Amino acid sequence: MKRKKINCETARNFSVEKALEKLGHFPKRTTEQEAWFLSPFRSETQASLKVSRTKNRWYDHGQGIGGNVIDLVCRILKCSIKEALEFLSDAIPINIMEQRYQWDTTAINIIPCTNIKIIKVQDIMHPALIQYLNSRGISLMVANTYCKEVWYRYKDKTFFAIGLRNHKNGWELRNKLFKNSSSPKSSTYIQNNNKQLIILEGMFDLLSLAMLDEDLLDTSDILVLNSIAFINEAEKKIETYDFVHLYLDRDAAGQKATKYLMDRYKHTIDKSSCYINHKDLNELINHEKER
């Protein structure tokens, strides 16, 4: 299945922050409203590129330039708008219009990368992946508890990444430069035969919670959605538990999903207050690391 092309109007909705991460640039400091990066256009020691999380715009104070995500990709990659749209299309394994949130998988259009061939799976040991984990505040021991080092081929090239297996044997794949997933894409369900379920949004939410409170994970069943689109899968499991704790992102998507589940299921509890000034758990632990 070919990845659907996106137009300029749709591409502008793609997160500037996530585009920077895909290009290998990560924030030096963050607040609920903004994120600050070292400028990708020059060498510097003080972050001068600001991303507004509310407006989804960027501004480089050193050069006095800014704009939307398409402007950013064009400038960093020195490419045309058409090439920037291709980059952003490839960066979106889940159709960006999942923000519509009918929680209807026929409307959400989940698109994993079907051209990925898994070559090798082993414990995480590559120095680049260990360095990436360190940059995200995750210990190697915790990462190896839940994830693997996955080598895969894509378009005749070999890549390696941190992989989280889903319950259909597909993989969520992350490294410093790329965020991808192999087919079939689904949620990750870890059963420990407990009466309490923890629902998280992504791989690094799981790893971050393990860093903060591994005993909690050991005494709970765990569901990592791997995409907000899999709320329907979560609903099938929620009814079988006495308590359900929600650790979803504190962005518009995550908060809407949290409200949806809490309105439908009275035994769900919103736990995002523990990272109230941050987008997610990983941002919280990285903020604590810098203090």
N, C-alpha and C positions, 0 to 999 in steps of 0.2 A: 504494500500500500504506500503510495507516494504521500509525502508530507504536504499538507495544504498550504498554498501560497497565501501571504497576508498582504493587505494593502496598507498605504500610509496611515489611514485613519485608525486601523486596528493596531498597527505596530506602535503608534504613539502611546497606546495604553500599556505597553510592556514596560516593566519596572526598570528605570534608569539604574537603580542600585544593582539589580540582578544582571543587567547587561554588563556593568563594570566588573562584577564578579566573574562572569563568563570570559571576560577579556583578561582576567588575571589580576584585577585590582580590588582590594578589600579595604573597608573603612578603618580609619585610625581612631575615630571616636564617633559616637552616635548618641542621639536623643530621640524622643518619640517623634519629633517633627523633622529631623534632618540627620544626614550622615556626611562626614567629612573624609575626603580621600586625598592622598598625595596625587598631585596632578600627573596624569599619564602623558602630558605634553612636554615635560621637562623634568630634570632632576631636582628634588627639593627634600628638605627634612621636616618642614612644617606643612601639614595638610591645608591646601588652599582651594580645593575643588569641593563645593558644597552641593549636596543633592537634597532637594526638598521632597520629603516623603509624602507631603499632603498634595503638592502640585505636580509631583513626578517630573520635575525639571532640574537641570544642573546649571551651576555657574562657577566658572574658573576666575577667582579673584585676582590671580597673578596676571592673566591676559585680558581680563574684562570681557570675556565671551561666555555664552551659555546657550541653552536651548532645550530641545526635547531629545528623546532617546535616539531618534534617527540622526539628528545633527551630531550627537556624540559619537555614534558608531562610524559615521562618515569621516569625522575628523581623526579619530584614533586609527582607523584602518586605512585612511586615505583612499576611500572607495566611493563609488557612485551610490545614489539613493537605491537603485535597483539591487546592488550588491549588499547594501545595508539591510534591505528587506529580506534578502536570502539568508543573511546571517541571523536575523531575528526570527525568521521562520524556523531555522534549524535549532534555535535556542529554546523553542517552545514545544516540548514533548506533549504537553496538554494544551489543547486549543484555548487561547486566551479568553475566549468568550465563555469559559466556565464560570466567569464572574456573574453570569445571569442567575445561577443558583435556583433553578427549579428542582434540583436534586433528581433530575431525570437523566439517566445515562444516555438515552437516545438523543437528548438535546446537547449534551456536554461534549461528545465526540472525543474520546480518549485516543491519543495517537502515540503509541510507543514507537521506538525505532526498531523496525522489523529487519534491518540489514545488519544488525550486530550479531556476531558469532563469538560465543564464549570459548576461549582457548584453554585457560588454566584458572583454577581457584585454589588459593593457599592462604595461610596466615599472613597478616600484614607485616611486611618486612622491608619494603622498598624505602630508601631514605627520603625520597620526595613525598611519599604518602605520609610518612611519620612526621616530616616537617609541616605538612599541611594540617595534620591532626593537631600538632602543637599550636599552630597559628589559630586554630579554632577552640583551643582550650581543652582538648580531649586527650586523655592518656592512651598510650598504646595498649595497655592491659584492658581498659574498658572497650576500646574499639575492637580488639580481637575477641571479646566476649560475644559481640553481636554481629560483627561484620567480617568480611574477608577481603583479601587482595585479589582482584579479578582482572585477568588479562583477556582482551577481546580484540577482534578484528572488525574494522568498519571502513568501507570503501578502500580495500586493499592496504590499509595501514593498521599497525598494531598499537593499542593503547593499554594503559593499566589504570585502575581506579579502586577506590574503596567501594565495596559492594555490599548492599543489604538485600538478602534474598526475600522475595515475597512468597506467599503461600501457594502460588501457581508456578514457582520455580523460575520466574523472571527476576531481573536484578535492577535495583536502583544503583546508579554508578556516579560517583563523585570524585573529582580531584581538583586541584587548584584552578585549572583552566576550563574544565568541562562539567556539565551536569546533563546526564542522559539516563535512559532506562532501556533495558532490553525487553523484548516481547516474550511471554505475555505480561502486561503491566497489571498490577493488582496491589492490594494492601498486604502488609506483613502482620501475621497473627501468631503471637507467642503464647502458648497455653501452659500455665503452671498449676492448673486445677484449683484456682482460687475463686472466691465469690466477688472479687473486686476487679474491674476492668479499667485500665488506663488507656486513653485515646490520645495519640500524638499525631502531628501533621507530617513530619518527615524524619529522615535518618538522623540528622544532627539534633533534633529535639530528643530523640531516644537516647543518643549518646550523652547529651547534656544532662538529662535527668538522671542518667546512671552516674554521672560525675557528682551530682548534687545529693542523690539519695538512692543508692543502689539497693538498700534494704527494701525500699518501697517497691521497686521493680521485682525483687525476688518474691514478694508476697502478693503480687498482682498478676493477672493476665494482661497482655499488652497488645494493642492494635495500633500499628503505624499506618496511617492512611496512604501515604506516598502520593496523595493528591486529594484535594478537597472533593474532587469528583466521586470519590468512593464513600461518601457519606451513606449511600444506600447499603453498602456492605456492612458499615458500622451498625446500622439500624437492625440488621438481622441478628446481631450478637448482643446488643444492649439489653434486650428483654430477658436474657438468660442470667443476668448478674444482679446482685443485691445493690451494688454501688458502682457508679461509673464516674471517673474523674477525667475532665476534659482539659488538655494542655495544648490548645490550638493557638495559632498566631494572633497577636493583638493588632491585626490589620483588618480592613473592611471585610475581607473574605473569611478570615478565621472567626471574627466576632459574629458575623451573620450565621456561620455554621453552628457556633456555640449556642446562639439564641434559638436557632431552629431545633436543635436537639433538646435543649432544656425546656422548651415549650411543649415538646411532644412526650418527654420522658422525665417524670418528676424525681427519679432517683439519680439524675445526672447532676454533677457539681462542677461549676466553672472554677478551675484552679489557676487561671491566668493572672489572678491578682498577685501571685507571688513574683511575677515579673512585670508589674503594672507599668513601669517606666521604660519598658523595652518591648521590642516586637515579638521576641520569642525567647526560649530558654537559652539558646546558644549566645544570643546577644547579652543576656544577663551574666553568664559565667565569664564572658570576655570582658565585660565591664568590671566585674569583681577582680579579675586577673590584673587589670591595669591600675587598680587603686593602690 
